[in-house]
């Protein structure tokens, strides 16, 4: 899971709920002080939330972009039903399209970004939209995501979660995960005040059915890169961003995906699976340059 470097909202941002044709979504939204160059919709990954992008809000707003980071259906403050169909990647992609429509109504082009599992959700949204007509986005960014299933070692850990979800509550699972972290012997980075409590609160707020369905997708996700390349070629600029290391999808695999897409490629120095949280200034600079 991504760990936000801080939780205090910058002056340019606010927390609100975004109404769409598919319901309301909890969001963090940032507004530029001056003219708006466009809007950006940021979709988080598995077990993540809108706060994963909190450190991008101020620099992207300063670059002239209205930024909306959301909790996907089933995550943290958006919530959702105990219904498997609500969390299939096709349904989450439909949520992305509804959010895009809401942001487009505010004016200006919409740039779409998906982090980790969110990258496969936005891919699904683009593929579905391409079947109906012109794509409604100005650009697409895939951040720390891959062409198909996650790395086998990470898939094994995810299967452990899938095995215990039917028999353990989220609080119980959280305590087991903390015990495993403590017994690993690996040094843990110091967290800003309140972040540890936030990570706990976010975890137990997830809809268990959402974790089960989206986790199952990650361990068996199909490779749809060629399909995406076919619908974006010449119509939608694509950026593939990663850190220098990534536990979920190997960085060389992400680079190969970029080549298959004919995409611009950025590797953020000093970052791993979450450039948005680990090196936000550099990441925001790369995003703003691409969107411009």
C-alpha positions as CSV (number, residue, x, y, z in Angstrom):
1,X,0.0,0.0,0.0
2,X,1.1,3.6,-0.6
3,X,2.0,5.7,2.4
4,X,1.2,9.4,2.1
5,X,4.1,11.6,3.4
6,X,1.7,13.9,5.3
7,X,-2.0,14.4,5.8
8,X,-2.5,18.2,6.1
9,X,-4.2,19.5,3.0
10,X,-2.4,22.4,1.3
11,X,-4.2,25.8,1.1
12,X,-5.3,25.1,-2.5
13,X,-7.1,21.9,-1.6
14,X,-10.3,20.7,0.0
15,X,-12.0,17.4,0.8
16,X,-15.5,16.9,-0.8
17,X,-17.7,14.4,-2.5
18,X,-18.0,14.4,-6.3
19,X,-21.5,13.6,-7.5
20,X,-21.7,11.5,-10.7
21,X,-24.3,9.4,-12.6
22,X,-22.9,6.4,-10.7
23,X,-23.0,7.9,-7.3
24,X,-20.8,10.0,-5.1
25,X,-17.0,9.6,-4.7
26,X,-14.9,10.9,-1.8
27,X,-12.3,13.2,-3.2
28,X,-9.4,15.6,-2.5
29,X,-9.6,18.5,-4.9
30,X,-7.1,21.3,-5.6
31,X,-7.7,24.5,-7.6
32,X,-5.1,26.8,-9.2
33,X,-4.9,30.4,-8.1
34,X,-4.8,31.5,-11.7
35,X,-6.1,30.3,-15.0
36,X,-7.0,26.6,-15.3
37,X,-5.0,24.8,-18.0
38,X,-7.0,21.6,-17.5
39,X,-8.2,19.0,-15.1
40,X,-6.6,15.8,-13.8
41,X,-8.4,12.7,-12.4
42,X,-6.1,10.5,-10.2
43,X,-7.2,7.0,-9.4
44,X,-5.4,5.1,-6.6
45,X,-4.3,1.5,-6.4
46,X,-5.2,-1.6,-4.4
47,X,-5.7,-0.8,-0.7
48,X,-4.9,2.8,-1.5
49,X,-6.9,6.0,-1.4
50,X,-7.1,9.6,-2.5
51,X,-4.5,10.6,0.1
52,X,-1.8,8.7,-1.9
53,X,-1.8,11.8,-4.1
54,X,-1.9,14.4,-1.4
55,X,1.7,15.6,-2.0
56,X,0.9,16.2,-5.7
57,X,-2.0,18.6,-5.1
58,X,-0.1,21.8,-4.5
59,X,2.6,21.5,-7.2
60,X,0.1,20.4,-9.9
61,X,-2.3,23.2,-8.9
62,X,0.6,25.6,-9.0
63,X,1.2,24.4,-12.6
64,X,-2.3,25.4,-13.5
65,X,-4.2,22.1,-13.1
66,X,-7.5,21.4,-11.3
67,X,-6.7,18.1,-9.6
68,X,-9.2,15.5,-8.3
69,X,-8.0,12.5,-6.5
70,X,-10.7,10.0,-5.4
71,X,-11.3,6.9,-3.4
72,X,-12.4,4.2,-5.7
73,X,-15.7,2.4,-5.0
74,X,-15.1,0.2,-2.0
75,X,-12.1,2.2,-0.7
76,X,-11.9,4.2,2.5
77,X,-14.4,7.1,2.4
78,X,-16.3,6.2,-0.8
79,X,-17.6,2.9,0.5
80,X,-19.8,0.5,-1.5
81,X,-22.1,-2.5,-1.4
82,X,-21.3,-6.1,-0.4
83,X,-21.8,-7.0,-4.1
84,X,-19.0,-8.7,-6.2
85,X,-20.3,-7.1,-9.4
86,X,-19.6,-3.6,-8.1
87,X,-15.9,-4.2,-7.9
88,X,-15.2,-6.0,-11.2
89,X,-12.7,-4.0,-13.2
90,X,-15.3,-3.2,-15.8
91,X,-17.6,-1.6,-13.2
92,X,-14.7,0.4,-11.7
93,X,-13.8,1.5,-15.3
94,X,-17.4,2.7,-15.7
95,X,-16.9,4.7,-12.5
96,X,-13.9,6.4,-14.1
97,X,-16.0,7.4,-17.1
98,X,-18.7,8.8,-14.9
99,X,-16.1,10.8,-12.9
100,X,-14.6,12.1,-16.2
101,X,-18.0,13.3,-17.4
102,X,-18.5,15.2,-14.1
103,X,-15.1,16.9,-14.4
104,X,-15.5,17.6,-18.1
105,X,-18.7,19.5,-17.2
106,X,-16.6,21.9,-15.2
107,X,-14.7,22.9,-18.3
108,X,-11.3,22.2,-19.8
109,X,-9.6,19.0,-20.9
110,X,-9.3,16.0,-18.6
111,X,-6.0,14.2,-18.1
112,X,-6.4,10.6,-16.7
113,X,-4.0,8.9,-14.3
114,X,-4.1,5.5,-12.7
115,X,-1.6,4.3,-10.0
116,X,-0.9,0.5,-9.6
117,X,-4.2,-1.3,-9.8
118,X,-5.7,2.0,-10.7
119,X,-3.7,1.9,-13.9
120,X,-5.6,-1.3,-14.9
121,X,-8.9,0.4,-14.0
122,X,-8.2,3.4,-16.2
123,X,-7.1,1.1,-19.0
124,X,-10.5,-0.6,-18.8
125,X,-12.2,2.8,-18.9
126,X,-10.3,3.8,-22.1
127,X,-11.0,0.5,-23.8
128,X,-14.7,0.7,-23.0
129,X,-14.9,4.3,-24.1
130,X,-13.2,3.5,-27.4
131,X,-16.1,1.2,-28.3
132,X,-18.5,4.1,-28.2
133,X,-16.7,7.0,-29.9
134,X,-14.0,9.6,-29.5
135,X,-12.0,9.3,-26.2
136,X,-13.0,12.0,-23.7
137,X,-9.5,12.5,-22.2
138,X,-6.6,14.7,-23.3
139,X,-3.9,12.2,-22.0
140,X,-3.4,8.9,-20.2
141,X,-0.8,8.3,-17.5
142,X,0.0,4.8,-16.2
143,X,2.0,5.0,-13.0
144,X,3.7,2.0,-11.3
145,X,1.4,-0.4,-13.1
146,X,2.0,-3.3,-15.5
147,X,0.5,-5.1,-18.5
148,X,-1.1,-8.0,-16.6
149,X,-0.8,-9.9,-13.4
150,X,1.4,-8.7,-10.6
151,X,4.9,-10.2,-9.8
152,X,4.7,-13.8,-8.6
153,X,6.1,-13.0,-5.1
154,X,3.5,-10.2,-4.7
155,X,0.8,-12.4,-6.0
156,X,1.6,-15.0,-3.3
157,X,1.2,-12.4,-0.6
158,X,-2.1,-11.2,-2.2
159,X,-3.4,-14.8,-2.3
160,X,-2.7,-15.1,1.5
161,X,-5.0,-12.1,2.0
162,X,-7.6,-13.6,-0.3
163,X,-7.5,-16.9,1.7
164,X,-8.1,-15.2,5.1
165,X,-10.7,-12.6,4.0
166,X,-13.6,-15.0,4.3
167,X,-12.7,-16.1,7.9
168,X,-11.0,-13.0,9.5
169,X,-12.2,-9.4,10.0
170,X,-10.1,-6.5,8.7
171,X,-9.1,-5.4,12.2
172,X,-7.8,-8.9,12.9
173,X,-5.9,-9.0,9.5
174,X,-4.4,-5.6,10.3
175,X,-3.0,-6.9,13.6
176,X,-1.5,-9.9,11.9
177,X,0.1,-7.8,9.2
178,X,1.6,-5.5,11.8
179,X,3.1,-8.5,13.7
180,X,4.6,-9.8,10.5
181,X,6.2,-6.4,9.8
182,X,7.6,-6.3,13.3
183,X,9.1,-9.8,13.0
184,X,10.6,-9.2,9.6
185,X,13.6,-7.4,11.0
186,X,13.5,-4.8,8.2
187,X,13.9,-1.2,9.4
188,X,10.7,0.9,9.0
189,X,10.8,4.5,7.9
190,X,9.6,7.1,10.4
191,X,6.1,8.3,9.7
192,X,4.8,11.8,10.0
193,X,2.4,12.4,12.9
194,X,-1.0,10.8,12.4
195,X,0.0,8.8,9.3
196,X,0.2,5.4,11.1
197,X,-3.2,5.9,12.6
198,X,-4.5,7.0,9.2
199,X,-3.2,3.8,7.6
200,X,-5.0,1.7,10.2
201,X,-8.2,3.7,9.8
202,X,-8.1,3.4,6.0
203,X,-7.5,-0.3,6.1
204,X,-10.5,-1.2,8.3
205,X,-12.7,1.2,6.2
206,X,-12.2,-0.9,3.1
207,X,-15.2,-3.0,1.9
208,X,-14.0,-6.6,2.3
209,X,-15.8,-7.7,-0.9
210,X,-13.9,-5.0,-2.8
211,X,-10.5,-6.3,-1.5
212,X,-11.5,-9.9,-2.5
213,X,-12.5,-9.0,-6.1
214,X,-9.8,-6.5,-6.9
215,X,-7.1,-8.7,-5.3
216,X,-8.3,-11.7,-7.4
217,X,-8.0,-9.5,-10.5
218,X,-4.4,-8.5,-9.7
219,X,-3.2,-12.1,-9.4
220,X,-4.7,-13.1,-12.7
221,X,-5.1,-9.9,-14.7
222,X,-4.9,-10.3,-18.5
223,X,-2.4,-8.5,-20.7
224,X,-4.5,-5.9,-22.6
225,X,-1.6,-3.6,-23.7
226,X,-2.0,-4.4,-27.4
227,X,-5.7,-3.5,-27.3
228,X,-4.8,-0.3,-25.5
229,X,-2.2,0.6,-28.0
230,X,-4.6,0.1,-30.8
231,X,-7.1,2.6,-29.5
232,X,-4.7,5.2,-28.2
233,X,-2.3,5.3,-31.2
234,X,-2.5,8.8,-32.8
235,X,-5.4,9.8,-30.6
236,X,-4.4,9.8,-26.9
237,X,-0.8,10.6,-25.7
238,X,0.3,8.0,-23.1
239,X,2.9,8.4,-20.3
240,X,4.3,5.4,-18.3
241,X,5.9,6.5,-15.0
242,X,7.6,4.3,-12.4
243,X,10.2,4.4,-9.7
244,X,13.6,2.8,-10.0
245,X,12.3,-0.3,-8.2
246,X,8.9,-1.9,-7.9
247,X,7.7,-4.9,-6.0
248,X,4.4,-5.2,-7.9
249,X,5.5,-5.1,-11.5
250,X,9.3,-5.3,-12.4
251,X,10.5,-1.9,-13.8
252,X,11.8,-3.5,-17.0
253,X,8.3,-5.0,-17.6
254,X,6.9,-1.5,-17.2
255,X,9.5,-0.2,-19.7
256,X,8.5,-2.8,-22.2
257,X,4.9,-1.9,-21.8
258,X,5.7,1.7,-22.6
259,X,7.4,0.6,-25.8
260,X,4.5,-1.5,-26.8
261,X,2.2,1.6,-26.3
262,X,4.6,4.0,-28.0
263,X,4.4,6.0,-24.8
264,X,6.6,8.5,-23.2
265,X,8.6,6.9,-20.4
266,X,9.7,8.5,-17.1
267,X,11.7,6.7,-14.3
268,X,11.6,8.8,-11.1
269,X,15.0,8.6,-9.3
270,X,14.8,7.5,-5.7
271,X,11.3,6.2,-6.0
272,X,9.8,2.7,-5.8
273,X,6.2,1.7,-6.2
274,X,4.7,5.1,-5.3
275,X,6.6,8.0,-7.0
276,X,3.5,10.1,-6.2
277,X,4.2,9.8,-2.4
278,X,8.0,9.0,-2.4
279,X,9.2,11.7,-4.8
280,X,6.2,14.0,-5.3
281,X,8.0,17.1,-6.5
282,X,9.9,15.3,-9.3
283,X,6.7,13.3,-10.2
284,X,4.6,16.4,-10.4
285,X,7.1,18.1,-12.6
286,X,7.1,15.2,-15.0
287,X,3.2,15.1,-15.0
288,X,2.8,18.8,-15.6
289,X,5.4,18.7,-18.4
290,X,3.6,15.9,-20.1
291,X,0.1,17.4,-19.8
292,X,1.4,20.7,-21.2
